[in-house]
Amino acid sequence: MVIGVAVLGATGSIGLSTLDVLARHPERYRVVSLAANRDVEGLHRLCLAHRPLVAAMADPDAATELARRLAADAPGIDVLAGANGVTQAGSIAEADYVMAAIVGAAGLLPTLAAARLGKRILLANKEALVVSGQLFMDAARAGGAVILPIDSEHNAIFQCMPPAFGGGLSRVGVRRILLTASGGPFRTWPADRIAGATPEQACAHPNWDMGRKISVDSATMMNKGLEVIEARWLFEAAADQIQVVVHPQSVIHSMVEYSDGSVLAQLGNPDMRTPIAHALAWPERIESGVERLDLFSIARLDFEAPDLARFRCLELAYQAVAAGGTAPAVLNAANEVAVDAFLRGRLGFAAIPELIDRVCQALPVEPADDLETVLALDARARAVAEQSLPDGV
């Protein structure tokens, strides 16, 4: 049976890597829907290459332009518009698997909808768990969805975990999760130089080819903080069972320490096609197109503790995990506003954690019992963050 795959966030780096893996196995997978934000040219090109049943664009004007182009080039593709259109693209009956790779809170609703329908979800969108972890995991359980992590770190942890790890780490003999971090482009920079970093410098990741928002998150180490929150939900782990380890080579993608003293690690070249291929084929293995790991050329593996004084975003994320409730949603919303302002030249790099902390302190932590409460706090956090940005920049 050919498996139908929906790719949400198709024009981004994860989406393109997913399509590359899928194209290597046409006898096994078929692209049934594609969704993007506003990159008409990119999605038009992908539609011609993969011929999905459905194409969706979050931006209505972009969807109109895409529909105009496809009417001439590929008239059989149904074009959907807006947030509802993107959600529909991930919910169509022909989609057995859904790659959830939309960056930011915009990916929450379509990923949640796919979980409720019992799809196999290849989860690359952090915010589904960061913003609404309990709600998302409950929806997945109720719908019978299979959640397979795509972040290289969480995928590595998944590969190193024993079967049936739900119900707490100690129950399956796991002592802690060792979540590796590259340290980003500023790992060796002094604090005063980091404070003056430019968007171009922040986006120049030494190991990974990522989008600009995720690259900045890596530079502040907020990316790792969000991954701590994700790991808390994916593996039912307490915050003190998740230790961040800086590993600049990005060869060991994460480790799991067992109660008997064993530590299992997953290694590989820093290429997202490895976790994508793993999640697509699990529990089997398929060719990903990734080059074989040459341990002799790497020669050494280094590890160090993260410097929380220089990278306060990681500390703020641990505080949000401890606070629980809506605290992670507020943290994420404030971070999205801060990073966007930094990329647009409205905020200095050192001011990113300052703004996030200010917003987290300003809003109450409420129980995250329903999606409406979570989304309301998300909106409030964004408003407070916008109001806190410096004027006239």
VENUR-V853727 format. One line per field, one symbol per residue. phi: phi as a letter, one per 30 degrees, with the letter a starting at -180 (. if undefined). burial: + if it has 16 or more other ideal C-beta (glycine too) atoms within 10 Angstrom, else -. A space follows every 10 residues. Layout:
phi = ???
burial = ???
//
This chain:
phi = .dcdbcccid ddddeddddd deddbddcbb dcabbbdbdd eddedddddc hddbbbbdde dddddddddd eccaddcdcc bidddddddd cdddddcbdc bddidddddd dddddddidd ccdcdddecd dbeddddddd dddidccbdc eedddddedc dddhddjjdd dcicdacccd bdjidcecdd eddeecdced dddcddbccb ddddddeddd idedddddde deddchcded cbcdbdbddh cddlbbccdd jdbcbccldd bddddddddd ceddbbdcjd dddcddddib bcbaddcddd bddddddddd dddihdeddd eddddddddd dddcicbddd dddddddddd ddcdccdcdb dddddddedd dddddddddd dic
burial = --++++++++ +++++++++- ++--+---++ ++++++++++ -+++-++--+ -++++++++- -++-+++-++ ------++++ +---++++++ ++--++++++ ++++++++++ +++++++-++ ++++++++++ +++-+++-++ --+-+-++++ ++++++++++ +---+---+- -+-+++++++ +++++++-+- ---+--+-+- -++-+-++-+ -+++++++++ ++++++++++ +++++++-+- ++++++++++ ++++++++-- ---+++-+++ ++++++++++ ++-----+-+ ---------- -----+---+ ++++++++++ +---++++++ ++++++++++ +++--+++++ +++-+++-++ --+-+--+-- +-+++-++-+ ++-++--++- ---
//
